[in-house]
Amino acid sequence: MVKELAAQPGILAAHREDREMLLVTAPDWDTEQLEQWILDWLKARLPEPG
């Protein structure tokens, strides 16, 4: 996830700080845009529940 996120336009840096924490430097992105990118990434890679 971190490598793909760091390659996105407008992302200056992305780093896994801990198992549950990413540090992202993205002055051109707002919180909603970042959350949506992460949700889309997870949906594309995790199996549907049930």
Secondary structure, DSSP 4 states (H G I P E B T S, - for coil): -HHHHHTSTT--EEEEEETTEEEEE-TT--HHHHHHHHHHHHHHHSPPP-
